[in-house]
């Protein structure tokens, strides 16, 4: 199983939200790159980064902080939030990102995903599917579509997508356990790599995800609240 410790950036700072609510946040570091450095020292092999302001506003907002992450760590990181054009992808790759997460734009304009894969390669593109009650949400989770996560995942596979990050919004930042059932169901229906996101509360959740055969998992608040030690998790579960 692959582990992706997470850094969410808002206003240039490393924060965590509860269920995606922007008014319900906690700041963990003024300089996100310092957290990235800690993850690298702990043995992390890949970091998950989200520009929360970008996701809401539909444009890159925290690129200075993202660039600093690229300058300070040698391990790869992925970045999502506010990606709306091929130029956005090119710019973020230029900031040091190894791959780019497309979320809202994938729902609004699926052909964009196909163009992105054709332009940059499937290994550089990941689709983020955030779901409320099984339905795909967009624009920083503010809007909910009528698309089911399963149907949308299958559609993305047809366009050439190899990896999907699946977030159950009801679980995000709640430390209440991930939605393993839905994650495994998505894997079974699509046959592509599914990365679970949202709700991981401790090592027991990582154990359950690992036993379920999940490809990867994003770990956020559990790290910041000292419920999971990155070094220990990497040693025990990282492929």
C-alpha angles and dihedrals in degrees: 000000000000120000124213114189108204136230117189114193126205124163089356092300134106108251141160125220131202113236090340094294107150093204091056103066140132124206115226102172138009091213113044093197090069089062090048089053090052091051091051092049089051090057102260112161099198135019128211114216128185128190097212094185089050092052091054099041098038096236140078108279107159100043093130090060091045091051090053090055089053091051097048105044133051098200117092123261135191123219133204137171128090098013105154107144143034086250089058090054093047092049094049092048086052089055088061104269116147094207139003130232117219116198123147094024091054090059096042096043115013091179087067090067090054091050091049092052092047091049103041105016131256092270090063096051129072125174118221115211114191115187137196112193089343094308124114115253126201144187098045089324091296095118128048121205130203092246119112116227091236096052092045092049091053090050091051091051089055089056091055102266113154101182133038128188108213117200123186100206093202088063100042115117092352099103087219099126129275125276095255094167094058092043093052090044091055091050091050094048097044107028091216132113112284121194113202118223133181135043104031104154106171149335091295090065091050089051091052093048091047092050089049090058096243113172097223145343135213114221120198128143094023088065095047092047090051094245093121126037109212095212092051093046093049092049093050104038114014114112 
